[in-house]
Amino acid sequence: MSIKPSKPIAGLSELAADYDVILSDVWGVVHDGRTHTPSAADALTRFRQKGGTVVLITNAPRPHPPIVEMLDGFGLPRAAYDAIVSSGDVTVDLICQRGAAPLHHIGPPKDLSLFDDVAERLGEKPPLLPLADADYVVCTGLFDDYGDPEPYMPTLVAMKERDLPMICANPDIVVHVGDDLLWCAGALAERYAGLGGKVIMAGKPHAIIYESALKEAARVRGAAFDRAKVLAVGDGLFTDIRGAAAQGFDALFVTSGIHRDVLHPAGGADDWSVDEAAYRNLLAEAGAAPAAHLRELVW
């Protein structure tokens, strides 16, 4: 597939007047897993000051309140956004739909706040049981942030033998934490789907999280708005940009995020150009292209 690369722009200000709502990715755009990105905070704040609405839309597998606390800790000003919608929020909805059905959780203890939100909605937590006694599986990530997906294959095979559906609370395959590359729940979901297992994806690039984000934007604005006035901002071609394309949204691609090693092989922070051949290959693989791109989100 041949897809024309997007145009480079100097900053969000070149596009801002054409949009009422921004759905911005979080990790790789407004923070790197350790600290916030001041230029991105400034750009989103300026967009809001001009009457725009910013909803942060993230594949984090936790409900949004802990994410707000995390962003506060990273120093991200609350003036940079109006609301947050996470794949953890969507996962809570999906669990609540299943009521008291027992489930098996794959993921680290830090993600257990997800089930506290379920308890607030249902009055009690659904039973968290061993795999042999569960009706379905909720995967929020690997047990160890620095682990590898391959040791999970026997568990995935056992799940397939019982035809257990998996709710994947984070469709991302990998994320950067500073310079480190860590595996996410999406890596396990991808392998389970490869075995023929049923996977329900709670985040980008799937429609369910975008519909939640649009509802939140309408709530903030107090009125409906034109979907043609929505701009998606993200650093992941296979999640942010592909998801935006599927929803019919324009997208702004931040090239220094998850694909930075491919698009900026020299690694220089002052070099804003991209490797054009590598970019064309990534676009072809993703099957979608943004309207414009820039190295970092700036105004």
C-alpha positions, 0 to 999 in steps of 0.5 A: 500500500502506498500512502503519501506522507503527511506535511511537516508543520512547525506547531499546533498553531498552524492547525488549531483554528480548524478544530474545536476538540483535541483528543490527545494521547498521553504517554509519548506526547505529554509525558515520557513515563517520568516527567511531563513535556512542557512544550506539549502542556503549553500547546494544549493550554493555548488551544484551550485558551482559544476556546478548544476542548482537550480530552486526554485519551490513553491506553493506560489500564487504570481508571482516570483518577490515578492517572490524574494523580500521576500527571500531577506528579509529573508536573503536567498543569491541569490547565492543559486538559479538560478531561481524561478517558482511559482504557481502564475506564472502558475496561471498568464498563466492560467488567460491570456489564458482566456483573458478578461473573468470576474473572482471572486477572493478569497484570501487576498489583498497581492495576488493582484499583480498576476493580475498586472502581468496579466495586463502587459501581456494582456494590462488590468486586467480582470474584478474582479467581485462578484461571481454572475457575474463571469465566473470562480474563482481564489483562492489564499488563505483565506482572513485571514491567521489565518482563517478557511476553514469551513466558506467558504462552502456557497461560494463553494456551490454557485460556484458549483450551477453555475458550476464555475471552480476554479483555485487554485493558491496554492494547499498546504493544510497547511503551517508552519509559525514558529510554527503556522499552517495556512490553504492555498488555497488547503484546499478550493480547496479540499472542492470544489472538494469534492462538485463535483466542477472543480478545476484546480491546478496551483502548485505541485504535478501537472505536469503544474508547473514542466514543467514550472520549467524544461523550466526555468532550460533549459533556465538557462543552455542554453541547454536541459538536461536529466530528469534522472539528476533532483532531487526534494527536498521538505518537503511535501510528498503529494506535493513535493514527490508525484509530483516528483514521477509522473514526474519520478524524484528522490526526497530528503525528508526534514523531519523537515518541514510540517510533523515534528510533526508526524515524530519528535514527541519529537521535539528535534532539535538535534534528526535526527532520524524519527519515523519509524512507522509514516513514513511508514504510511505517505508513504502509504498515499502519495503513493510515496517515496523519494530516500533519506531523512534527517532532514534538507537540509545540504551539 
